[in-house]
Every structure is written in structure tokens, then in C-alpha cells.
Amino acid sequence: MLLFRDEISKSAKRRESNIVLALDLAEVNRDHLISKSFEILEETAPYICAVKLNRQLVLPLGLYGGADKIVNRIHDFGLPAIMDCKINDIGHTNLMIAAHYFDVGFDAVTASPFVGWEDGLQPVFELARQKGKGVILLVYMSHRGASEGYGQMVYISEGNRLSPQYEVFARKAKLWKADGAIVGATYPEKIKAIYKILKKDVPIYSPGIGSQGGDIKAAISAGATYLIIGRSIVNAENPAETAKELREIAWFHAK
């Protein structure tokens, strides 16, 4: 059984791309959402290593008979599919959420470490390991208000000290053997600090390139392994050409 982390690594090397396409389309018409998703996948598949779906796409489609069609299409191109569901509830609910996404074919889910391990994310990690799936933790998000939660200082009883929340989450990602850590490309200094904790043990996924102001070179230089790019590609006049150009820049700096 091929594990998610190995699957996306092989996909990246095969395509010489470390770009995860965020297929974050904003539509309400189900048929158009599916056809537009297929069209963008067809154009960009040669230049990306994985695809991430968000709830803004899944909610209007529904999971069964809707989003699963897109997941199947993603797999047709030999790409892994990530569900950016940001799991953040009690363990029983988290388990059901993850089970549904895994059942329709998603290869990994995102989750929030705020809920903790016991009766929190432990069931999700256990299910993922049973199925060869991945869990990617939110460590520092890309939006401007991220500092209010992820950047707050918290008290650490061991050592009687204060630590930024994102460093605590980075240590949890390493301890729990997460398959990835999301750190916004808009904060390269946070990527650098988190990479010092994670090193090569947990790859960093960085969203926020382009539309939110994140820079490819800065993110990779700071320690990002994969770049999550959405609007810059899906809203481009020529998604294929844009994806190709971004792929070439990102892969060059990743060498």
C-alpha cells in the first residue's frame, strides 16, 4: 500500500512540479462546476503534483454524486487529491468526517491541531494509517488574521516558558507524524521558524502564493516543500500556460 506522503513525492518527481493546484472555484451551478473543474484539470494536470479541493467547491456539489466525480477525474490524471476540510471537532465527529472523505477517494485531509490528540485527532490519524491516507495539519494559515490564533503566545508548563502557538503546533505535527504542515507563504519568517522544528520529518505546504501576496522563491528558500496555488491559476486567462510558468519557477528554486 502506497502511503500518501510517498504518493505525492513520486508525483512531484515524475512531473518535476511541487505545485498543488487549489481547485477553489466559486459557482453555484453544479453542472458548470463539474465541467469547469474537468476543463481546468485537463489543462493543468501536466504541471502540478496534486489537487486540493475546498468546501466552497464540495458544498454546492455534494460529496456523493458530485465531488467524487472530480476526485475520480483527478485520479485519472495520476494525481493525489487533498480535501481541505480543516477537521476541527470532537473525535467521533472527526472520524465520521474523515471516513466520508476517504471513502469517496480523497488521499489526504487537512485538520486543525487546536482540538488536540485524545478524543480529538487521534481517530483521524488512526483511520488514515489504516487506509494509507494522509493528514496535513494547519500550523500557520496564510490570511492576515492568522496571528490572532496561530501567533498567540501560550504557556508551556514543561520548562515554565512561553511559546508561539505555531511552534507548539509544529511540534505536534512532528510528534503525531503528520503527513504535512500548512504554513502560509505570506509569512516566510514563520516557514523558516517552523522548518527548524520539522526539518525533513514533515513537509511544509504553503498556500497564499500570488493572490494573497506570497512569493515562490521566499517560501521555498524558507523551507516549503509544496506550494498550494489556486486563484492565480484557475482565474488566469490561460490556466495551462500560467501553471507551466509557475511550475518552472517553483521547481527551479526547489533544486
Secondary structure as the mmCIF struct_conf table of DSSP 4:
data_model
#
loop_
_struct_conf.conf_type_id
_struct_conf.id
_struct_conf.beg_label_comp_id
_struct_conf.beg_label_asym_id
_struct_conf.beg_label_seq_id
_struct_conf.end_label_comp_id
_struct_conf.end_label_asym_id
_struct_conf.end_label_seq_id
HELX_RH_AL_P HELX_RH_AL_P1 PHE A 4 ARG A 15
TURN_TY1_P TURN_TY1_P1 GLU A 16 GLU A 16
STRN STRN1 ILE A 19 ALA A 22
BEND BEND1 VAL A 28 VAL A 28
HELX_RH_AL_P HELX_RH_AL_P2 ARG A 30 THR A 44
HELX_RH_3T_P HELX_RH_3T_P1 ALA A 45 TYR A 47
BEND BEND2 CYS A 49 CYS A 49
STRN STRN2 ALA A 50 ASN A 54
HELX_RH_AL_P HELX_RH_AL_P3 ARG A 55 LEU A 61
HELX_RH_PI_P HELX_RH_PI_P1 LEU A 63 ALA A 67
HELX_RH_AL_P HELX_RH_AL_P4 ASP A 68 ASP A 76
TURN_TY1_P TURN_TY1_P2 PHE A 77 GLY A 78
STRN STRN3 ALA A 81 ILE A 87
BEND BEND3 ASP A 89 ASP A 89
HELX_RH_AL_P HELX_RH_AL_P5 GLY A 91 ASP A 103
TURN_TY1_P TURN_TY1_P3 VAL A 104 GLY A 105
BEND BEND4 ASP A 107 ASP A 107
STRN STRN4 ALA A 108 ALA A 111
HELX_RH_3T_P HELX_RH_3T_P2 PRO A 113 VAL A 115
HELX_RH_PI_P HELX_RH_PI_P2 TRP A 117 LEU A 121
HELX_RH_AL_P HELX_RH_AL_P6 GLN A 122 LYS A 131
TURN_TY1_P TURN_TY1_P4 GLY A 132 GLY A 132
STRN STRN5 GLY A 134 TYR A 140
BEND BEND5 SER A 142 HIS A 143
HELX_RH_3T_P HELX_RH_3T_P3 ARG A 144 GLU A 148
TURN_TY1_P TURN_TY1_P5 GLY A 149 GLY A 151
STRN STRN6 MET A 153 ILE A 156
TURN_TY1_P TURN_TY1_P6 SER A 157 ASN A 160
STRN STRN7 ARG A 161 PRO A 164
HELX_RH_AL_P HELX_RH_AL_P7 GLN A 165 LEU A 175
TURN_TY1_P TURN_TY1_P7 TRP A 176 LYS A 177
BEND BEND6 ASP A 179 ASP A 179
STRN STRN8 GLY A 180 VAL A 183
TURN_TY1_P TURN_TY1_P8 ALA A 185 THR A 186
HELX_RH_AL_P HELX_RH_AL_P8 PRO A 188 LEU A 198
TURN_TY1_P TURN_TY1_P9 LYS A 199 LYS A 200
BEND BEND7 ASP A 201 VAL A 202
STRN STRN9 ILE A 204 PRO A 207
STRN STRN10 ILE A 209 ILE A 209
BEND BEND8 GLY A 210 GLY A 210
TURN_TY1_P TURN_TY1_P10 SER A 211 GLN A 212
STRN STRN11 GLY A 214 GLY A 214
HELX_RH_AL_P HELX_RH_AL_P9 ILE A 216 ALA A 222
TURN_TY1_P TURN_TY1_P11 GLY A 223 GLY A 223
BEND BEND9 THR A 225 THR A 225
STRN STRN12 TYR A 226 ILE A 229
HELX_RH_AL_P HELX_RH_AL_P10 ARG A 231 VAL A 234
TURN_TY1_P TURN_TY1_P12 ASN A 235 ASN A 235
BEND BEND10 ALA A 236 ASN A 238
HELX_RH_AL_P HELX_RH_AL_P11 PRO A 239 ALA A 254
#
